[in-house]
Amino acid sequence: MKKIILFLLLTASSVALKAQAPLEKSLLWEISGQGLPKPSYLFGTIHLICPADFSLSDSLKIALSRTQQVALEVDMDDPGLMGAMTKTMFMADGKTLKGILPANDYARLHKFYKDSLGMDIITFDRAKPFVMMGPLFNTVLSCQPQSYEMELMGLASKQKSEVIGLETIEEQMAIFDSIPYVQQAKMLLAMIDSLPNAKTEFRELVDLYKKQDLPALYTLTMKSEFGMDGQDEVLLFKRNNAWIGRISKIIRQKPTFIAVGAAHLGGERGVIALLRQQGYQLRPIR
């Protein structure tokens, strides 16, 4: 009987979690309830996108105008941001890219960055390998990318709204100390070896983003062969859990426009589901 009761409880819990996961196709959500005097808003971004695919809807601009601060993953308006990034971008224990990779893999990486990107990877030798993803994404996009975060900061500045972060740059960069450096470097090589597939997948991602198909975006992110490579717990779910208490605190202080990567919003362990579990009402806005 105890086993049966436990099974029923676990099943009921699983059903409840699935009920909280968003099914609606929207990137913009109103947060209300739990005694909030005014609503706040949650928006899913795509960190880099070609200008031809970039768009800020009127409903987003209206929502932002109703808030008093903008919360990004990190405070990109912090004058000390670049200094903090410089201090935290290097591998621990004096490790180097040349030292952690077999000679043939290092040579392949060196050749690609020199021939295709015009860069000498000796510049990145002590950096955490994920740092090298930045220049590589430009090849995948085949354009000079645009940033939703930068545009939102511009709008925040115009309405004199403060920009804050849900986590510090030190916290964000520390994530990449928990993912083995060799694995990060292998992810770079995997993308280089399959650039046509990476470009096709990213095009699919952008198409889903423009359709605001949040459930499909989440599904694609979780199955991507170029994405988290089994590190979803570290890159997504732990961060989502850490953000919920911080979000709850800041939206009680003043109405806030929160913008994080769209992959953080969907699923049973996403920010929308977690906020709903806390008793907040989240309504999609198109």
Summary of the structure (lengths in Angstrom):
residues: 286
radius of gyration: 20.3
end to end distance: 47.9
largest distance: 67.6
contacts: 857
relative contact order: 0.22
helix: 59%
strand: 12%
